[in-house]
Structure formats: structure tokens, C-alpha cells
Amino acid sequence: MSCIITGCQNPANNHFGVRLRRTDTSAIWAPNTEAYICDHHAVVGLRIDVQITPSNDGNITTAISGGGIPAVRTTPIVNQA
């Protein structure tokens, strides 16, 4: 896989994911995204901006961009809150 950071040619084996946790730390949802990050960018520091928009469709859709075209993935929610 290629690193999601625009212009980076490093191989990327680190799969970016997001998780919504309950207070007991179990997850309501925790989808992987279609974004991968190389080892270099994984440790030099990142600023992550999050925008949340309700969809009311029973899915989590992630769109991750490191400066280029977003990597988009939709995952159904299977657990209850």
C-alpha cells in the first residue's frame, strides 16, 4: 500500500482506523479506513482534523486525505449504543 500523505513514496503498512468507545472502553464501532500511513509519518507527528456529520443511514463512512484525493470507505454499524 502507498502512504496517504501526498508525495510520500514510502511503503505503508499501518492501517488507519477510528473507534467510538463506551465508558467501559468497549467499542460501539471501530472501522478500519482505506488509508495507510508509512512508518516515517506514523512517528514524526500528525495533525488529525475530524469533521462529524450525521448520516442516519446505519453506516460509518470515513474519508481520509493526506492532501490528495480522499480514501473513502463505508462500514455498517452492527453494535448497539
N, C-alpha and C positions, 0 to 999 in steps of 0.2 A: 504494500500500500504506500501511497505518497503522503507526505506530511500536508496537513490542511493549511499551513502557513504559506501564503503566496510567495513564490520564488524559491522555496526550500526544496532541494533535490534529495534530501536525506530519506532513507527508508523509514517508514513509520509503523511501529508495531504496537503502539499504545492507543487503545481504543477509548475514545472519549464517551462518557456516559453521564446521565443525570439521574438523581434519585429524590423522591419525595418520601421523607421518613415520618413515621408516627413518633410520639413521645417515647415509646419503648424501643426505638431505633429500627423496628421492622419497617419494610418499605410498602407503601401503597402502590407505587410504580417505580421502576428503575430501568428504563430502556437504554440500551446502547444507541449511539448515534451512528451516522455514516462517516464520522470524522475520525481521523487518526492523527496522532502527533508523534514526531520523532523524539528520540532520547534527548537531543540537544534542547529543543524547545520545551520539553517536559520539565527541565531543571533550571532553565535560565529565568523563568518567571513569565507569567501571562496575565493580562487583564482580561477578565471574562465579563462581558456585558450581557445581562439577561433581560429579555422582554417577554412578559407573560400575557397571552390573550386568550380568554375563554373561547372554546370552540363548540361546546355542548354536543359533541359527536361521539363520545366514548373512546377517544383516541388521544395519544400524546404524539404530537408532530414536532420534531426537532429540526431546526435549520441552523447549521453551524458554518461559519465562514471565518477564514483566517485572512481575509482581504480579497478573496475572489468569489467565484460562484458558490453559493451555499450548498452544503451537502445535506440533503433532506431525507428524513425517514419518519414514517408513521407507524406507531405501535399501539395495538388495542390495550385498553385498561382492563385487567382481569380481576384485580383485587378490589374489595370494598374499603371505603374510608373507615 
